[in-house]
Amino acid sequence: PAGVRPITDGADPFALSKSDLDTLSASIRRDLIGRDHADHPVLAKAAAHFFELGAQGGGKKVRPMMVMLLSRAMASCGGGGADVATTPAANNTVNGTATATCSIPPPQPKPWQRQDLPDAQRRLAEISEMIHTASLFHDDVIDGADTRRGAPAVHRVFGNKMAILAGDYLLARASIYL
């Protein structure tokens, strides 16, 4: 973007967390929103609207990226951290400059930590995206936005009432999983 200094050291946070983020929307749709869990199929469809757009239109996912990268970074603190393998990648470029792809495996919990810690951290990343998306649903109704993430805004597809309810539904589902 204009005014932002390009990343030149190869540490692209999106490349570092790509494997985690690639499946995030599908996981939110399947596990957290769950069409089969909804008593109202139109509400579930509206709530899943942006998560069905996939990687192209599903937004940048900055919040879940930060959760996942911080969870990996914190796992390497205190000894016994994750091994990081860095390999050059021709397909990863930032402003024409080749970057490195870092493969950071999910950290193994320490004996004193809960053993489902990597799953819980991923769930927190998913929840952060659900809360953010709910705020966008509400914001678009207030602002009267026509599009969001390159697609028609939820209220343009489902109406204002359903967009507000879908945002509330996302917040409620996120609260349940917190």
N, C-alpha and C positions, 0 to 999 in steps of 0.2 A: 504493500500500500504506500501511497505518497507520504513522504515524511518519515518513513520507518527505515532505519538502517538495515540492509540485508544481512542475513546470517552468513558469515564467511568462514566460520571455523568448523563447519560440518555438523554442528550440534543442532539439528532440526528437531524440535520437540514432536512435531507431527510424524516425522519418520521414525523417531524412537518409540512412539506409542502406537504406530500403525496397526500392528497385529491385535492390540487390545481394542482399538476403536473400530476396526473393520466389522466386527460382529456385534457392536454395541446396540444399534437400532433393532436388529433382529432379536436380540436377547431381551430388550425392553418390551417389544411387541409380544414375544412368546411368554416370558416369565412374569413380567410385572403388570402389563396392561391386560394381557390374556383375554382374547375375545370370548373364550368359553367361560371366563369368570364374570363377564358382564351380564347383568340382567337386562340391559338395554343395548341391542346390537348397534344402533345408530350412534349412541354415546361412545361405545367402544371404538367404532370406526372413526369418529371425529377425534377421539383422544389419540389414536394411532396415526393420524393423518401425516404428520411430519416424519414419523419413524418408518413409514412405508416408502419414503422417497429414497432410501438407501444412502450410500456414501455421497452421491452427487448432490442431492438437494437436502440432505438431512442436517445441514449446518456444519460448523467447524468442530463442534464438540470440545471446546476449549476447557470447560469445567471438568468433564471426565478425563481429559488428557492430563490435566494437572493432578487429579486424584491418583491416577495410575502411575504417573512418573514420580510423584512424591512417595507413594507407597513402595515403589521399587527402590528409590533412593534411601528411604528410611530403613528398609530391610537390610541394606548393605552397611548400615551403621551398627556399631556394637560388635563387630567381629563376625566372621563367617558369612560375609556378604555374597551376593550373586556374582557369578562369573559373567563378564561382559565380553562378548566376541564382536570385534569391529571388522567389517569387511567393506571394501569400496564397492559402490553400486553405481552402475552406469545410468540406471533409470531414476535415481534420486538426484535432482539438480535443484539448486537454489539460484535463481538469476543466472542460469547457464553454467554455474560452477558445480562440479560433481561433489556430492557429499558422501558421508559414510553412513551405512545402516548399522545400527547397533542392535544386536539381538540380546535382549535381557530376559532370561527365563523367569517365570514367576518364582519369587523367592519362597524358600521353604521356611515355615515358621520355626522360631526358636523353641526349645522345649518348654519355656515358661509362657509362651504365647498361645492363644487359642489356635487350634490346629486348622480351622477353616478360615484363617486370616486372609489369604489371597482371594478366596471367594467373597468374603465380607468386604474387602476393599473394592473389588470389581462391582459388587452390588451398590456400594456407596457412589461409585462413579456413575452408574446407571441412574440412581436416585437423583444425583445432582443434575443430570440432563433432563429428567422428568420435571423437576421443579422449575428449571429454567424455561423449558418449553411451555409449561403451564402459564408462566408469567408472560410469555410472548402471545399466547392465545388471548389473555385478558387485555394486554397492551394493544393488540391489533383491533380489538373491538372498540376500545376507547379512542384510538387514533383514526379509526376508519380505514386502516391500511387495506390495499387491494391484494398485495402479494407479500409473501414471507418465504425466505429461502428459495426464491425462484419459482414458487408455486402459488396458486391462489391461497389467500389467507383462509384459515379455518372458517371464520364467520361468513366469508363469501361463498363457501361450499355448503355449509350446514346451517347458516343463520346465526344471529347474535346469541340467542338463548342457548343453543346447543354448543357454541364455542365457549361461552362462559361456563356451562355445565361440564364440558370436556376439560377445561382448565382446572375446575374444582375437583373433578374426578382424578386427574393426574396428581394433584396435590394430596388428595386423600390416599391414593394408592402409594405414593411416595412415603407418606406419613406412616402407613401400616408397615412398610418394609424397613423404616428406620428403627 
